[in-house]
Amino acid sequence: MPPDAGHKQSCARKWFISLTLFLSTLTPSIIAVAMIYTFLDGRMTLHVFFDAAVIVAVSAMIFIFYARDIKDTKAENGHAQEKGKKEQAA
């Protein structure tokens, strides 16, 4: 069942998407610091490297998904506003 227009505009949804984007941006930075610490500590293995790569990849996919969702929502709102302006002009 597709969500209605009110669902996409809810304040809670926007807030949670913003929080998710922030955390998915912060995660690779934390992983990079952890990887540097692990390397300098001499405990860097291929297993640790692949674990970090998977975490960064998942974080990037989450970021892309929600960034596209925001872009699509803005495009839908812009299209609806343009349609409303054309109807008012007619």
C-alpha positions in Angstrom: 0.0 0.0 0.0 1.6 3.3 -1.0 1.9 6.0 1.6 -0.3 9.0 1.2 1.0 12.5 0.7 0.6 13.4 4.4 2.8 10.5 5.4 5.7 11.9 3.3 5.3 15.3 4.8 5.1 14.4 8.4 7.5 16.1 10.8 8.5 12.9 12.5 9.5 11.3 9.2 11.6 14.3 8.1 13.3 14.3 11.5 14.1 10.6 11.4 15.4 10.9 7.9 17.6 13.8 8.9 18.9 11.8 11.8 19.5 8.7 9.6 21.4 10.8 7.1 23.5 12.4 9.8 24.4 9.0 11.3 25.1 7.4 7.9 27.5 10.3 7.3 29.2 10.0 10.7 29.7 6.2 10.6 32.4 6.2 7.9 34.4 8.8 9.8 34.2 6.8 13.0 35.2 3.7 11.1 38.2 5.5 9.5 39.4 6.6 13.0 39.0 3.0 14.3 40.9 1.7 11.3 43.8 4.1 11.8 43.9 3.1 15.5 43.8 -0.6 14.6 46.6 -0.1 12.0 48.8 1.8 14.4 48.2 -0.7 17.2 49.4 -3.5 14.8 46.2 -5.5 14.8 45.1 -4.8 11.2 44.1 -7.9 9.5 42.2 -8.6 6.3 39.2 -9.6 8.3 39.1 -6.2 10.1 39.5 -4.4 6.8 36.6 -6.3 5.2 34.4 -5.7 8.3 35.1 -2.0 8.0 34.5 -2.0 4.2 31.1 -3.7 4.7 30.0 -1.2 7.3 31.0 1.7 5.1 29.2 0.2 2.1 26.0 -0.4 4.0 26.2 3.2 5.4 26.6 4.5 1.9 23.7 2.6 0.6 21.5 3.9 3.4 22.6 7.4 2.7 21.9 7.1 -1.0 18.5 5.6 -0.4 17.3 8.4 1.9 19.0 11.2 -0.1 17.1 10.0 -3.2 13.9 9.8 -1.1 14.3 13.4 -0.1 15.0 14.4 -3.7 12.0 12.6 -5.0 9.8 14.1 -2.3 11.0 17.6 -3.2 10.4 16.9 -6.9 6.9 15.7 -6.2 6.1 18.8 -4.1 7.5 21.0 -6.8 5.5 19.3 -9.5 2.3 19.6 -7.4 3.0 23.3 -6.7 3.5 24.0 -10.4 0.3 22.1 -11.3 -1.6 24.1 -8.7 -0.2 27.4 -10.1 -1.3 26.4 -13.6 -4.8 25.5 -12.4 -5.1 28.9 -10.6 -3.9 30.8 -13.6 -6.5 29.1 -15.9 
